[in-house]
Each structure stands twice: as C-alpha cells, then as structure tokens.
Amino acid sequence: MTINVIIPAYNEENCISHTLQSLVEQTQLPKNIIVVNDGSTDNTQKIINDFSQKHGFVKSVTIPSKTKHEPGSKVVRAFYKGFETLDENFDLICKFDADLIFPKNYLEKISELFQKDSRIGIAGGFCTIKHNEGWEVESLTNKDHVRGALKAYRKACFEAIGGLKKSIGWDTVDELLAKYHGWKVVTDQTLHVKHLKPTGATYTKAAKYKQGEAFYKMRYGWALTQIAALKLATKKKSPMFYYHCMQGFLKAKRKNTPFLVTEEEGKFIRQLRWKNIRKKVF
C-alpha cells in the first residue's frame, strides 16, 4: 500500500531527528514524509533539511506561525498545509507527531492491518512513555482508540468523514464519524511507539477548558460529558480537570458554539457512547 506521512512540527529540535530517523529506517518506506514546520524558532528546520538532503522522500513545508499553541486546531491546520502538497495517488494518509520513535516494522504492520480487512478505516499502535528504566503504555485512553499522535487513515475513510476537524476533539470525532459511516477503528497492541514528551505538557489552564468545549461540539450532552470528564480527570489524577471540562462545556453552550457534527451524527455518537458504557457496567 502507498503511504503518505505528514508531521506537524513546532520547536522540535530535541525530538524530530529521532522521529525522522525511525521513519527512514522502516521496513516499508512511505511515499512521502512531509514535515510541516509551523513557525519554529529553534533548529527544527535545519534538522529537516539535513534529512531531506539524504532522503528524497522527506520534504519540508514551512509556514509562519503567529498563533499560540492551541490543542487541536493549530496542529490540524499545519497538517493540511502538508496535505495540500500531495497528489491523489496514495492508499493511506498518516498524521504523526514530531516526538515519536517508531519500531522499524511500524508502517509494514499498519499496512498489513488495512490489507487484511477492507472495512478498516483508521488504525494505529500505542504510545509508550519512559518510566524508571523502561517504557510503559500511556493509559490516558481506551485500548480501542488510536491516539492523535499516530493516526493512519484509509483514503476512502478519510474522505468519507470529511477529513480532520480544525478543533480540539478532532482525534475523537474522526473515529466516531468513521463508525457512523461503517468503518472499523483498529489498534495493534504489539506496536509500541516511544513518546518522547508527555501528553499535554504544553497545555495551559485555558486550553483545559477546550476539552469540555469539544464534548459540547460533538453533541455529547450534559450527562455524557460528566462521565467523560470524570473518566479523564481520574486518569490524569486531576480533580480540577473535571471542573475545567464542565466549565468549558457550559461556556460553549452559552456562546452557541457551532457543532462539529450534524444532529443525526450526534444522535449516533450518543447512542454509541451509551452502548459502550452499558457494556462496561453490565
């Protein structure tokens, strides 16, 4: 299968060389690796250039960055700057973070997953973080969820869901919409990717309100948002995270913030969420 990889990057001089080195050493090489330098002020661009000179399929897109870090929207906008440079001849499109180290067979294994089942629309492995002398799986999400850091999409699924939403929550709503359109979301628990920076390390207090806003925009409703916020707060071991989520939801509601999904899609999402909750409870 033909694979394109897009990597948004902002001030990643300490990590991106590890990410690119792990990708140029893959047993199945991608057609393109597009690194989108989103206004970096460090040596990120120099590192990208060094790889581009050695590997013709590593390419760079540079855009000026005049906005502060904002979970979701900023990274998706950068992703699309890279996507615009690609032609239509590919089977899989991957959105990867710039602080990951992939096992050498990662793309080969992901490709095999898609080849074995034509209904798989989204797939990925698992992020691991350094703990003591080893690496352990980040436990922020369910085992059936592909983290936004290492998403791989079948082209037809990517098109069916309308691509990525320029909002926090994009890496949840994409999977919900994929299921709405009849696609499968699959994870491979044998594929462990080293995550060099902790998730959310750059998030500000203001950004935490965005999670509640995302739940509102996905039409979760009040009850589901409470459950989701409580679950995340527990995993993050942060009671204040729950408070910030609920405040974000209420702020979005007061402002009549536009939804990310239609009423019909929202109904499907709520039904799916409640179904999954009942499975765990009973």
Secondary structure in CASP SS format (residue, H / E / C, confidence):
PFRMAT SS
TARGET T0000
AUTHOR 0000-0000-0000
METHOD secondary structure of the structure
MODEL  1
M C 1.00
T C 1.00
I E 1.00
N E 1.00
V E 1.00
I E 1.00
I E 1.00
P E 1.00
A E 1.00
Y C 1.00
N C 1.00
E C 1.00
E C 1.00
N C 1.00
C C 1.00
I H 1.00
S H 1.00
H H 1.00
T H 1.00
L H 1.00
Q H 1.00
S H 1.00
L H 1.00
V H 1.00
E C 1.00
Q C 1.00
T C 1.00
Q C 1.00
L C 1.00
P C 1.00
K C 1.00
N E 1.00
I E 1.00
I E 1.00
V E 1.00
V E 1.00
N E 1.00
D E 1.00
G C 1.00
S C 1.00
T C 1.00
D C 1.00
N C 1.00
T H 1.00
Q H 1.00
K H 1.00
I H 1.00
I H 1.00
N H 1.00
D H 1.00
F H 1.00
S H 1.00
Q H 1.00
K H 1.00
H C 1.00
G C 1.00
F C 1.00
V E 1.00
K E 1.00
S E 1.00
V E 1.00
T E 1.00
I E 1.00
P C 1.00
S C 1.00
K C 1.00
T C 1.00
K C 1.00
H C 1.00
E C 1.00
P C 1.00
G C 1.00
S H 1.00
K H 1.00
V H 1.00
V H 1.00
R H 1.00
A H 1.00
F H 1.00
Y H 1.00
K H 1.00
G H 1.00
F H 1.00
E C 1.00
T C 1.00
L C 1.00
D C 1.00
E C 1.00
N C 1.00
F C 1.00
D C 1.00
L E 1.00
I E 1.00
C E 1.00
K E 1.00
F E 1.00
D C 1.00
A C 1.00
D C 1.00
L E 1.00
I E 1.00
F C 1.00
P C 1.00
K C 1.00
N C 1.00
Y H 1.00
L H 1.00
E H 1.00
K H 1.00
I H 1.00
S H 1.00
E H 1.00
L H 1.00
F H 1.00
Q H 1.00
K H 1.00
D C 1.00
S C 1.00
R C 1.00
I E 1.00
G E 1.00
I E 1.00
A E 1.00
G E 1.00
G E 1.00
F E 1.00
C E 1.00
T E 1.00
I E 1.00
K E 1.00
H E 1.00
N C 1.00
E C 1.00
G E 1.00
W E 1.00
E E 1.00
V E 1.00
E C 1.00
S C 1.00
L C 1.00
T C 1.00
N C 1.00
K C 1.00
D C 1.00
H C 1.00
V C 1.00
R C 1.00
G C 1.00
A C 1.00
L E 1.00
K E 1.00
A E 1.00
Y E 1.00
R E 1.00
K H 1.00
A H 1.00
C H 1.00
F H 1.00
E H 1.00
A H 1.00
I C 1.00
G C 1.00
G C 1.00
L C 1.00
K C 1.00
K C 1.00
S C 1.00
I C 1.00
G C 1.00
W H 1.00
D H 1.00
T H 1.00
V H 1.00
D H 1.00
E H 1.00
L H 1.00
L H 1.00
A H 1.00
K H 1.00
Y H 1.00
H C 1.00
G C 1.00
W C 1.00
K E 1.00
V E 1.00
V E 1.00
T E 1.00
D E 1.00
Q E 1.00
T E 1.00
L E 1.00
H E 1.00
V E 1.00
K E 1.00
H E 1.00
L C 1.00
K C 1.00
P C 1.00
T C 1.00
G C 1.00
A C 1.00
T C 1.00
Y C 1.00
T C 1.00
K H 1.00
A H 1.00
A H 1.00
K H 1.00
Y H 1.00
K H 1.00
Q H 1.00
G H 1.00
E H 1.00
A H 1.00
F H 1.00
Y H 1.00
K H 1.00
M C 1.00
R C 1.00
Y C 1.00
G H 1.00
W H 1.00
A H 1.00
L H 1.00
T H 1.00
Q H 1.00
I H 1.00
A H 1.00
A H 1.00
L H 1.00
K H 1.00
L H 1.00
A H 1.00
T H 1.00
K H 1.00
K H 1.00
K C 1.00
S C 1.00
P H 1.00
M H 1.00
F H 1.00
Y H 1.00
Y H 1.00
H H 1.00
C H 1.00
M H 1.00
Q H 1.00
G H 1.00
F H 1.00
L H 1.00
K H 1.00
A H 1.00
K H 1.00
R H 1.00
K C 1.00
N C 1.00
T C 1.00
P C 1.00
F C 1.00
L C 1.00
V C 1.00
T C 1.00
E H 1.00
E H 1.00
E H 1.00
G H 1.00
K H 1.00
F H 1.00
I H 1.00
R H 1.00
Q H 1.00
L H 1.00
R H 1.00
W H 1.00
K H 1.00
N H 1.00
I H 1.00
R H 1.00
K H 1.00
K H 1.00
V H 1.00
F C 1.00
END
